[in-house]
Amino acid sequence: MKVRLIEPAPPVMHMWSYTAYPRLGLPMIGAALKAAGHDVRIYAPKTAPIDWDDVNGADVVGLSTTTSTAPAAYAMGDDLRARGIPVVMGGSHVTFRPEEALDHADYVARGEGGEELMLELLEVLRGEREPETVRGLSFRRDGTPVHNELRPPCPDLDTLPLPDLDLIVGHEKLNSMPVMTSWGCPFACNFCSVTAMFGRKYRFRSPENVMEELRAKRPKRIFFYDDNLAADRRRLKRLLTMMIDEGIVVPWQAQMRTDVVKDAELLELMRRSGCERIALGLESLDQATLDDFEKSQTVDDIERALELLGANGIFSHGMFVVGTDADTPSSVHEIARFSLEKGVTSLMLNILTPLPGTQLYDEMAAAGRIVDHDWRNYDAQHVVFAPRRMSPRQLQRATLRAYRRFYSTHRLVAHALALHIEKTKELGWCWWFVRSWGVPKSNRLNWRRLKALAHPPAVPAPDRPPTS
């Protein structure tokens, strides 16, 4: 069958729009379909425009969604179904809101196991089985939603197909090869959809299985997509040692926790294997907030991690959540000051966002604190809820001002004069992004919407004051 898979582009420009990092669900599904003899092609943002003449000739189209891209997927689904083309949607958002998605799709793929589900769905479309037999599938029978039981979590990630990035139209534009070596997270941050989707138990690919992928693809750069690549330090040490021994020493980046710096042997292997940047989920400079997030880290841990990564020549990407119950405009500003002082290489300020499926969404919805129900704004860059200690507009402004301070003209010029080419490119993009935030019409409309909510909402103040 002719299968076309699409990952809709984010609705607005974001801090890392200059990169081309597709999610790996569709390339994994595509690999399984290709191995079964199907005609597969994937369209992803930033690589190539969607060829609608090609898509409109498909036997079935699969759309992968996040919350912010769901409206775009819904519009595509409506158009494709009007042409008589069956549509299936998958991803975290529709997993938690399948009936909403069924207004725009014939089928919804919930949870894990998308590669097996798609193979079975094609059998349904060929009349070889009934949709009720496909676990994880939602559909309508005589107008009534039917939600089949979910597939169990994959117990052995080594059995999954390797993502086939060559199926992505324009894949040659990928500036780094994405690799996922684990799923899940044992922590319980109430704002995170990872545990809601993949559970609180880590599951790992073996180092041998990861090396099989690296040998086959011979990447020039690697971005490890794991939520915490160093969750199993012994496993990571083995993987990095194998990479070094086999000469696969290329620049790589990953997400880790601050506790990675406590292992000197691991730090040395990271440096020798080509690690150039670590993204740290720092989240907050308020210790009580870190404790509420169950981060199991202190502000001292944050400072120590930044110091030791710098000493080992590894850049740091600091990721903070702003808009917590302890935050004020001044505390958001403090993040920029702290990050500059401690040598953070790049900064990401993620506005607290109540995503469907998370504990945070349920709590805020119950408290009436959600002020924007347009899914396009659920991208951690737009304020969609009522903070406790400032207005939504104050939070949006504080975030942009903190970005402006960190990505300052002075820093940009300094790196340019020092001939730091790559840093200048990155800083230049970030500098331009924060200063042109109000250019898109959607952001101008959003700013006017926030203006109508200019005064702090009538939400009880937290029981505790913020700490430094």
N, C-alpha and C positions, 0 to 999 in steps of 0.2 A: 504494500500500500504506500501511497505518497503521503508522508507525514511531514508537516512543517511545525516547528516549535519556535515560540517567540517569547523573549524576555522584554517587556515594554520598558522604555526609557523612563528615568525619573521625571516627574512633571516639571521640576525647576532645576536650574543649575545649582550645584552644591560644591562644597569645599574641594572635593577631589574629582571634579568632573573632567579634569585633564587626563586622568588615568583611564585605562580600559580594563576593568576587572569584571568579567562575567561571573555570575554565580554558577556553581558546578552541577546543579540538579539536572538541567537540560542536557549538558554534554554527557552525563552518566546515562540518562534515559536514551539519548541518541545513540550511544555506543551499543546499548542492549538491542535497540531496534535495528541498527545496521547489521549487527551480528546475526539477527534473525532474517535478514534479507530484504528489509524494507528500505524505501527511498527516503532518506532523512536529510533535512537541512535546518539549521538553527540561525535565527536572527537575534542579535543581541545589541544593546546600546553601545555606541561609540566605535563599532567596528565597521558597519556598513548599513546603508538605508535598507528598509524592508522592501523587497520586490513583491508588490502586491499582485502583480500578474501571476507570479509563481505561487504565492500563497493561496490565491483564489482558485487555483487548480488542484488544491490538495484534497485528499480523501478525508483527512481529519487534521485539525489544528490544535496544538497544545499551547496554553498560555500560562506562564509562571508569574506569580504575583507576590509582592510585598504589600503592606498596607498603603503606602503612598502611590504605588503603581496600579492598585486595584481599579480605580476609575478608568485609566487608559485601557486596561485589559477588558473591562466591561464594555467600553465603546467598541473595541475590536470584536469582541464576542457578538455583540448585537449585529454588527455589519456582516460578519461571516455567517451567522445563522440565517440572516435575511437572504443570503445567497444559497442557502441549503447545505452549508458545510458544517458537519458536526464539530462541536467545540468542547474541549475539556480544559478545566483550569485547575492548577495546583499551587502550592506554596503555603506559607504560614498564615496569611490573612484569610484565605478561603477555607483553610482547615478549621478555623475557629468561627467562620461565618458562612457555612456552606449554603444555607438557604438564600442568603443575599446573593451569592454568586450564581445560584441556579436560575436567577432571573435573567442572567446573561450568558449562560452556558448550558449545554446539554448534560454535562457530567462534571463533577468536582472530585479531584483526587486529594484525599485527606491523609495527613501524616506521612510516614516513611514508606519506602518501597515503591517509589514512582516508576522505576524501571520494570518491575514485575507487573505492576498495575497496568501500565500502558500496553504491554504485550497481551495481557488478558483482555483489555478493552478493545483492542483491534480484533480479537476473536469475537467479541460481542458485536462489533460493527459488521463482521462478515457473517453473522447469524450462527456462529458455532457454539455459543454459550449464552446464558442469561446474565444480565447485569447484576442480579442478586448474588451471583457466585463470586463476584470480584470484591475482595476485602479492601476496605478503605475508599470505596466508591460511593458517591452520593448522586442521586438522580431523581427524577420525578416519574411516578407511575400513576397515570390517570389524574395528574395534577397534584398528587400528594407526595411530599418529599420522602425519599427513602435513603437512610444512612446506614450502609453496611458496616459491620464491625471493622475496627482498624486492624491493620496488619501488626503483628508483634514487632518490636524493635529488632533490627538486624543484629544477631549475636556475634557475627564474625565479619568485620569490615573488609577483610581480605577477599571475601567472596564477591564483593561488589565490582561491577565493571569499571575499568579505568575511564575517566572522562575523556571523550574524544573531542578535543578542542578544534581539530581540523574540520569538524562539521559546522563550525560557526563561520558564517559568511564574513569575510574580512579578517579572519583570525590572525593573519600576518601582522596586523596592527597592534596585537597584544604586546604591551611593553614589559610584561613580566608573566611568567607562567604560574597560574594559581594551583596550589596543591593543598588538599585537605587530608590530614592524617588521623584525625580523631573527631568524634561527635560527642555532644553532651557537655555538661558542666555540673559539678557537685554543689555549687553555691546557689543561693536562692534570692538573688536580687529581684525585688518585686516588680521592677520595670522591664525585665529582660524576657524576650520571647523564646530564647534558645532553650531554656529548661522546659518551657511549656510545650515546645515542639519535639525536642529530642530527649527530654528526661534529665534527671540529676545524677546520672551515672555515666562516667567516662567510658567510651568504647574506642579502641585504638586499632589502627592498621599496624601490622608488624613492620619493623625496619626493612626487612627483606622485600615486603610488598611495595613499600614506598620507593625503595631503590630500583625495583623493576620498572616503575613509572619513570623515574629520573633517567635511567639508562636508555629507555625507549625514546624519550623526548629530548634529552640533552639540552636542557634549558640554559639560556644565557643569564637569566635572572629568575628568582623564585619568590613568590609571596605565599607563605603558609597561611591558610585560611583558618586554622584551628583557633578556637576561643582562648586556649592556653596551650601552646606547643610544648611547654615544659611541665605539663601536668604529671607526667611520669619521667622524671629526670634520667633514670637509668636507661629507659628506652631512647630518649633523645640523645644521650651520650653515645649510645650504640649507633644510632642513625648518623650523627655527625662524624663519628669515627669512620664509618663506612664511606661516607661522602669524601672525606679527606683521602682515605686509602685508594679510592677509585678515581681520584682526580676530578670529581665533580665539585669543585670549589668555585662557586659563583656568588655574586652579591645576592643576599637573601634577607627577607624581612618576615616578621611574625608578631603575633600577639602573645604576651606573657604577663605574669604577675610580678610584683616587685620582689617576691621572695627568690626569684631566679638568681639574684646577685649573691645569695648566701652560699652558693656552690662555686668555689673558685675553679675547680676542674671543668665544670660546665661552661663557665665564662670563657676559659681559655679555648675550649673546643669551638665555641661559637665564633670567637675571633678568628681562629685558624681556618674555619670552614667557609668564611666569607660573610658572616652576619654584618649587615650595615645599619640596620635600624630595628628597634624593638618598640612596638606599640604597647604602652602600659595603661591598663584600666585604673587610673588613679582616682577617678570619680569625684573626690571631694577633699577639701582641706579642713573640714569639720569632722573631728573624731567621732562625735555622736552619730553623725550621718553615715560615716564609714561602718560603724557598728550596726546601725539600722539596716544597711545594705548587706550585712554579713560578709564583708570583704576580708575579714581576718587580716587586716593590715593597719598600720598606724601612720600618722603623718611623718614620723621619724623614718619608717620603712620607705616611704616615698622619697624622702630626701637622700637616704643612703643609696637607693637604687639608681637615682639619677646621677649621683656622684660616681658610683662604680662603673656604670655603663660608659660614662664619659671618659673615665680613666682607661677603659679598655678600647677606646676608639669607636664605640658603638653609638650611633645617634639614637635619640629617644623621641618618640611620638607620644605626647601626653594627652590622654583622653579623659575629659572631665564631664560630669553630669551637672547641669546648672538648672536651677528652679526647684531645688529640694525645699522642704519645709523650713530649713534653717537659713536658706539663702536670702540675701538682700542685694540690691544693686552694688553695694560696696564689696560684698564678698565675691561676686562675680568678677569685679575689677581686680580683686586681690589675686585671683587665679592667674591673670595675665602678669601681674607684677612678680609673683612667686615663680612662674615658669621662666620668665626672663632671667631672674636672679639665679635660678638653679640650673640654667643651661639647657632647658628643654629645646630640642631642635625644631619640632613642629607641634602645633597645638590644635586640638579638636575639642570644641565646646558643644556637647550634645544636649540640647534642651530636653529636659525630662518630658517624655512622651508616653501617654497611656495607650499602649498598643492592645488591640483586642486579643484576648487569650491570656493576658497577664493579670496578676493580682492587682497591680496598680490601676488598670482599667476598671476592674470591678469596683474597687474602693472609691475611685473618683466619680464614677458614674452614679454610685449609690449616694455619694455626698453632693451631687449636683455641681461638681467642680469642672466638668468638661464644657468648654464654651465654644468649641468648633467641632462640627461633625463632618467636615469635608476631608475625606481620607487623603486627598492630595497634600494636605499640610502636615500629615503624620510622618515627617521625615527627620525629626530631631533638629530641625532648623527653624521651625515655626512654633510659636506658643499656641497650644490648643486647650489649655486648662487654666484655672485660676490659682496662681501661687498663693501661699499664705501671707508672705511678708512684703509683697509688692504687687502691682497690677500686671496683667499680661503684657501691656505695652512697655512697662518699665523693664521687665525681664528681656523682651526682645531687644530693646535699646541697649541694655547693659551688656548683652551678649555681643552685639555688633561693636560696641565701644571697646570691649575687652579684646576682640579680634583686631581692631584697628591699632590698639596699643602694641600687641604682640607682633603683628605683621606691619610694622611701621616703615615709613619711607626711609628713615635713618638706617634700619637694619638692611633693607633692600640695597641701598646705595653702598653700604659698607661691604656687603658680600660681593657686589659687582666690582668694586674697586680692588678687592682682594682676589679677583678672578676665580671665585668659587662658582663655577659655571652651573653645576647641577643645583646647588642651593639657591642660586640667583633665579633660576628657572622656576623652582618650586615656590620660593618666596614671592616672586613676581606674580605668579598666578593667584596666590592667596591674597596678596596686596590688592590686586585688581578685583578679585571676587568680593571682598568685604566692602570695597568702595563703590561697587556697582550693584549692590544688593537691591536697591530700590528701582533699578531700571526695568526689570520684567513687570508687565502689567499686573500679574498675579500678586507680586509682592507689594505693589502700590495699593492694590485693593485690600490686601491683608493688613497693611499698616493703617488704612482707614477703619477697617473692622476693629483693630485693637484700640484705636482712638476712642471708639464708643465704649470701651471697657477701661477707660483711663484710670479710674479710681480703684484702689485695692478692694477686692471683693469682701463680702461679709463672711469670712471664714475664720474660725477661732484660731488664735495665735498658738504656736507650739508651746508645750509645757516647759521647754528648756530653752535657754538662750543659745545662740551659735557660739562655737568655740573656735579659736584660731588653730 
